Amino acid sequence: MTLADPASGILDATRALGVYVHFPFCRARCPYCDFATAVCEPIPHDEYAAAVAAELSARAGWFRGERAPELRSIYFGGGTPGRWRSEAIGLVIDTTRRLFNSTGPLEITVETNPGEVTAESAAGLRAAGVNRVSLGMQAFQDHLLAAIGRQHSVAAIAAAVHAVRGAGIDNLCADLMFGLPGQTMDDWRHSLAALVALCPSHITAYALTVERGTRFGALDRAGKLQRPDEETVAAMYVTAHEVLQAAGFEHYEISSYARPGRRAVHNTLYWTGGAYLGVGASASSFRPLHDGTGWRFSNPRALKTYLRSAAVGKGNPLPAKIEHRAAEDLENEGLWLGLRTSDGVERAAHARRYGRDPLASPERAAAAQKCVDAGWLSVAHDRLRLTDTGFLFADEVSSRLWLGR
């Protein structure tokens, strides 16, 4: 092993573990999407499942130690993994269960889209072991769905919910977007009300981000993408907070709302410094080490490159990017990610993990006080938390604390 080998170093086995499986195939590419996706037919269901299972087997040892970390979640993202044949999903789930220690409840999530869920496909997911489904609803107006390139109608949303629940999967997550081209505040209020009426267990409500390499990015640079202004987008965020909290949802992360006991286990691992192994094309991993440092690495983005690399490496594709993160870097990341959540940063836990209080340096303490004075941050003896207003300025707060100014 060398210093450039992400398998080197002693794993911090005290961290919980999640496995992320990237399924890149979609029926169509949305104009705002910058993820690694592929639009092709037929989907190579078995070939891709075999590559992912082989990669899991090859890299499992990287995430095991004298005390094996506890596997808490398996998350199938994409792309549209709901299009993957359920037998292939079952193979990946069974392989993961066999390779990793899991004695408690295991959250197993599959992302899919309305219009691509049937009673039969939902039953197949349930039989494969899936117990949580995330539906990309995005909007409840057909003209907005068409404007953002979605392939489903509003009518398909309720049908998908009915199919998933009919299969016995009651942990239902819904994605909803705001700041869309042509979207009004009335549209947004209607979407929130329609979604609440469907009684999901979890809602992710997030603003459209225009990425440079997308079709929306090109339209935006040409001045042809008419979106709500920043003040309206901020007002939409505040409206979501008010409506969803009034409906009984807990706002526990900047974009995430959950019924009691239904927080996303997998995403929480990201926000709390947990370990995660990402398999499949473009998937990213984090391997925290006992000495406080850690490895971040990611697979090749292109599907053909991933499959070829997995075959040549006997299931262990050469990572496209490898980065060894210093302890100080991970501390800054821990502070930034922790502040995204309503729990904030527990000072004692932060000190145990990173060796110092988050406000130990005079520069950071002074920066924190400025954020308190601005009404963005709450500082107590045991915890740092963003205020409700502070969630609108989360990146600004983290940047100031990171740079100490």
C-alpha positions in Angstrom: 0.0 0.0 0.0 1.1 3.6 -0.7 0.1 7.0 0.5 -2.1 7.2 -2.6 -4.0 4.1 -1.7 -7.4 4.7 -0.2 -7.3 1.2 1.4 -4.3 2.3 3.5 -4.6 3.4 7.1 -6.7 2.0 10.0 -10.4 2.5 9.6 -12.3 4.4 12.3 -14.7 1.6 13.1 -16.7 3.7 15.5 -18.5 5.4 12.6 -21.7 3.9 11.3 -21.6 2.8 7.7 -23.8 3.4 4.7 -23.6 1.9 1.2 -24.6 4.1 -1.8 -25.4 2.4 -5.1 -25.4 4.6 -8.2 -27.7 3.4 -11.0 -27.1 5.8 -13.9 -29.9 4.9 -16.3 -32.8 7.3 -17.0 -35.6 7.4 -19.6 -34.6 10.9 -20.4 -32.1 13.5 -19.2 -33.6 16.5 -17.3 -32.3 19.8 -18.5 -31.1 20.8 -15.0 -29.4 17.5 -14.2 -25.6 17.3 -13.8 -25.5 13.8 -12.4 -23.8 10.9 -14.1 -26.7 9.5 -16.1 -27.1 7.5 -19.3 -30.2 7.3 -21.6 -30.0 4.0 -23.3 -32.2 1.0 -24.1 -32.0 -1.8 -23.4 -30.6 -1.3 -19.9 -27.8 -3.8 -19.1 -29.5 -5.0 -15.9 -27.5 -8.1 -15.2 -24.1 -6.8 -16.4 -24.4 -3.7 -14.2 -25.6 -5.7 -11.2 -22.7 -8.1 -11.6 -20.2 -5.2 -11.7 -21.6 -3.5 -8.6 -21.7 -6.8 -6.7 -18.1 -7.5 -7.6 -17.1 -4.0 -6.6 -18.8 -4.5 -3.2 -16.9 -7.7 -2.6 -13.6 -6.2 -3.7 -13.9 -3.1 -1.5 -15.7 -4.5 1.6 -12.4 -5.1 3.3 -11.6 -1.4 3.1 -14.5 -0.7 5.4 -13.9 -3.5 8.0 -11.6 -3.5 10.9 -11.0 -5.2 14.2 -14.4 -3.8 15.3 -16.6 -3.9 12.2 -18.7 -0.7 11.7 -22.4 -1.1 11.8 -24.2 -1.0 8.4 -27.2 1.3 8.8 -28.4 2.0 5.3 -28.3 1.0 1.6 -29.3 3.8 -0.8 -30.0 3.3 -4.5 -29.7 6.7 -6.3 -29.2 7.8 -9.8 -30.4 8.1 -12.5 -33.6 6.2 -11.9 -32.8 3.0 -9.9 -36.6 2.2 -9.8 -36.1 1.1 -13.4 -33.6 -1.5 -12.4 -35.0 -5.0 -12.5 -36.0 -6.0 -8.9 -34.0 -9.2 -9.1 -30.8 -7.2 -9.7 -31.6 -4.8 -6.8 -32.1 -7.9 -4.7 -28.7 -9.3 -5.7 -27.0 -6.1 -4.6 -28.9 -5.9 -1.3 -28.2 -9.6 -0.5 -24.5 -9.1 -1.4 -24.3 -6.0 0.9 -26.0 -7.8 3.8 -23.6 -10.7 3.5 -20.5 -8.5 3.4 -21.2 -6.1 6.2 -22.2 -6.3 9.9 -25.9 -5.2 10.4 -27.6 -6.2 13.7 -30.2 -3.4 13.9 -32.8 -1.9 11.6 -31.5 -1.3 8.0 -32.9 1.5 5.9 -33.0 0.4 2.2 -34.0 3.3 -0.1 -34.7 3.3 -3.9 -35.2 6.5 -5.8 -37.8 6.4 -8.6 -40.2 8.6 -10.5 -44.0 8.8 -10.8 -45.1 7.3 -14.1 -42.5 4.6 -13.7 -44.0 2.9 -10.7 -46.6 0.1 -11.1 -48.2 -2.2 -8.6 -46.0 -5.0 -10.0 -42.7 -3.0 -9.8 -43.4 -1.8 -6.3 -44.2 -5.3 -5.2 -40.8 -6.4 -6.7 -39.0 -3.7 -4.8 -40.7 -4.9 -1.6 -39.8 -8.5 -2.3 -36.1 -7.5 -2.9 -36.0 -6.0 0.6 -36.6 -2.3 -0.1 -38.4 -0.6 2.8 -38.2 3.1 1.7 -39.0 4.7 -1.6 -38.1 8.2 -2.7 -40.3 9.7 -5.4 -39.1 12.6 -7.6 -42.4 14.5 -7.7 -40.9 18.0 -8.1 -44.1 19.9 -8.9 -47.9 19.5 -8.9 -48.5 21.6 -12.1 -48.2 19.8 -15.5 -46.9 22.9 -17.2 -44.0 23.2 -14.7 -43.2 19.5 -15.0 -43.0 19.9 -18.8 -40.8 23.0 -18.3 -38.2 21.1 -16.3 -38.2 18.1 -18.6 -40.0 15.6 -16.3 -41.5 12.6 -17.9 -44.5 12.2 -15.6 -47.8 14.0 -15.1 -49.4 15.3 -11.9 -52.0 12.5 -12.2 -49.1 9.9 -12.1 -48.0 11.2 -8.6 -51.0 9.9 -6.7 -51.0 6.6 -8.7 -47.3 6.1 -7.7 -48.0 6.7 -4.1 -50.9 4.3 -4.2 -48.8 1.6 -5.8 -45.9 2.0 -3.3 -48.2 1.8 -0.3 -50.2 -1.0 -1.8 -46.9 -3.0 -1.9 -46.5 -2.6 1.8 -43.8 0.2 1.7 -45.0 2.9 4.1 -41.8 4.9 4.4 -42.3 7.3 1.5 -40.0 10.2 0.7 -41.0 13.0 -1.8 -38.8 15.5 -3.6 -40.3 18.9 -4.4 -38.5 21.8 -6.2 -38.9 25.6 -6.0 -37.4 28.4 -8.0 -38.5 26.8 -11.2 -38.8 28.7 -14.5 -42.3 30.1 -14.6 -43.2 29.1 -11.1 -45.3 31.5 -9.0 -45.8 31.6 -5.2 -49.3 30.4 -5.8 -47.9 27.4 -7.7 -45.6 26.7 -4.8 -48.3 26.9 -2.1 -50.5 24.6 -4.2 -47.7 22.0 -4.5 -47.0 22.1 -0.8 -50.6 21.6 0.0 -51.0 18.8 -2.5 -48.0 17.0 -1.2 -49.0 17.3 2.5 -52.4 15.8 1.5 -50.6 12.7 0.3 -49.0 12.2 3.8 -45.5 11.2 3.0 -43.1 10.4 5.9 -40.3 12.6 4.5 -40.1 15.6 2.2 -37.0 17.1 0.6 -37.8 20.6 -0.6 -34.9 22.3 -2.5 -34.3 25.1 -4.8 -33.4 24.6 -8.5 -29.6 24.9 -9.0 -28.5 25.7 -12.5 -25.3 23.9 -13.3 -23.0 25.2 -16.0 -22.8 21.9 -18.0 -26.5 21.4 -18.3 -29.1 22.6 -20.9 -30.5 25.0 -18.3 -27.0 26.3 -17.8 -26.7 27.2 -21.5 -30.1 28.8 -21.5 -29.2 30.8 -18.4 -26.0 32.1 -19.9 -28.0 33.2 -23.0 -30.5 35.0 -20.8 -33.3 32.7 -21.9 -34.1 31.0 -18.6 -36.7 33.1 -16.7 -36.6 32.1 -13.1 -38.1 33.7 -9.9 -35.7 36.3 -8.4 -33.7 35.7 -5.2 -36.2 37.4 -3.0 -39.0 35.2 -4.3 -36.9 32.0 -4.0 -36.1 33.0 -0.3 -39.8 33.6 0.3 -40.6 30.1 -1.1 -38.1 28.6 1.3 -39.7 30.4 4.2 -43.2 29.3 3.0 -42.1 25.7 2.9 -40.8 25.9 6.4 -44.0 27.4 7.7 -46.4 25.1 5.9 -44.5 21.9 6.5 -43.9 22.6 10.2 -47.6 23.5 10.6 -48.4 20.1 9.1 -46.4 18.3 11.7 -43.1 17.8 9.8 -39.8 18.4 11.7 -37.3 20.6 9.8 -34.2 18.7 10.7 -31.8 19.7 7.8 -31.7 22.7 5.5 -33.8 21.0 2.8 -35.2 18.1 4.8 -38.5 17.6 6.7 -39.6 14.4 8.4 -42.4 12.9 10.4 -41.3 11.9 14.0 -38.9 9.0 13.7 -38.6 9.2 9.9 -35.4 11.2 9.4 -33.3 9.9 6.5 -30.8 7.5 8.1 -28.5 7.4 5.0 -28.3 11.2 4.5 -27.7 11.7 8.2 -24.5 9.6 7.8 -23.3 12.2 5.4 -24.1 15.1 7.7 -22.6 13.5 10.8 -19.3 12.3 9.4 -20.3 8.6 9.0 -18.4 6.3 6.7 -19.9 5.4 3.3 -18.9 3.2 0.4 -20.2 4.3 -3.0 -20.4 1.7 -5.7 -21.3 2.1 -9.4 -20.4 4.6 -12.0 -19.4 8.0 -10.5 -20.1 7.0 -6.9 -18.2 8.7 -4.1 -16.9 7.2 -0.9 -15.5 8.4 2.4 -13.3 6.2 4.5 -12.5 7.9 7.9 -9.3 6.8 9.6 -8.5 6.2 13.3 -5.9 9.0 13.3 -8.5 11.7 12.4 -7.7 11.9 8.7 -9.6 10.2 5.9 -9.8 9.1 2.3 -12.3 10.5 -0.2 -12.4 8.7 -3.6 -14.8 8.4 -6.5 -15.4 6.0 -9.4 -15.1 6.8 -13.1 -18.1 8.9 -14.3 -18.6 7.4 -17.7 -20.5 4.2 -17.7 -18.3 2.4 -20.3 -15.2 3.4 -18.4 -16.6 2.1 -15.2 -17.7 -1.2 -16.6 -14.4 -1.7 -18.4 -12.4 -0.6 -15.3 -14.5 -3.0 -13.1 -13.8 -5.9 -15.4 -10.1 -5.2 -15.7 -9.8 -4.7 -11.9 -11.8 -7.8 -11.1 -14.5 -5.7 -9.5 -12.2 -3.1 -8.1 -12.3 -0.1 -10.5 -9.4 2.3 -10.3 -10.8 5.4 -8.6 -11.1 8.4 -10.9 -10.2 10.7 -8.0 -8.5 10.1 -4.7 -8.0 12.6 -2.0 -6.4 12.2 1.4 -8.1 14.7 3.8 -6.1 16.1 6.7 -7.7 16.1 10.2 -8.1 19.9 10.1 -9.9 19.7 6.8 -12.3 17.0 8.2 -12.9 19.2 11.2 -14.0 22.1 9.0 -16.2 19.7 7.0 -17.7 18.4 10.2 -18.6 21.9 11.3 -20.1 22.9 8.0 -22.1 19.7 7.7 -23.3 19.7 11.3 -24.6 23.3 11.0 -26.8 22.2 8.1 -28.9 20.2 10.6 -31.3 21.4 13.3 -29.3 19.5 15.9 -26.3 21.7 15.0 -22.9 20.9 16.3 -22.6 19.3 19.8 -19.5 20.8 21.2 -18.4 17.9 23.4 -18.8 15.4 20.6 -17.0 17.6 18.2 -14.1 17.9 20.7 -14.0 14.1 21.2 -13.8 13.5 17.5 -11.5 16.3 16.4 -9.5 17.1 19.5 -10.8 20.6 20.2 -13.9 22.7 20.8 -15.3 24.1 17.6 -14.7 27.6 18.9 -11.3 26.9 20.4 -9.5 29.5 18.2 -10.0 33.2 19.0 -10.5 33.9 15.3 -13.4 31.4 14.9 -14.9 32.5 18.2 -14.9 36.1 17.0 -16.5 35.0 13.6 -19.2 33.1 15.5 -20.0 36.2 17.5 -20.5 38.2 14.4 -22.9 35.5 13.1 -24.8 35.6 16.5 -25.0 39.4 16.2 -26.4 39.0 12.7 -29.1 36.7 14.0 -27.9 33.7 12.1 -26.3 31.6 14.8 -27.1 30.4 18.3 -24.1 29.6 20.6 -24.7 27.8 23.8 -22.3 26.0 26.2 -23.2 22.6 24.7 -24.1 23.3 21.1 -23.9 25.6 18.0 -27.1 25.9 15.9 -28.3 28.0 13.0 -31.4 30.1 13.7 -34.4 29.8 11.4 -33.1 32.9 9.5 -29.6 31.4 9.6 -30.6 28.5 7.4 -31.0 31.0 4.6 -27.3 32.0 5.2 -25.9 28.6 6.0 -23.0 28.7 3.5 -22.1 32.3 4.6 -22.0 31.2 8.3 -19.8 28.1 7.5 -17.5 30.2 5.4 -17.0 32.8 8.1 -16.3 30.1 10.7 -14.0 28.2 8.4 -12.0 31.3 7.6 -12.3 32.8 11.0 -13.5 36.2 10.0 
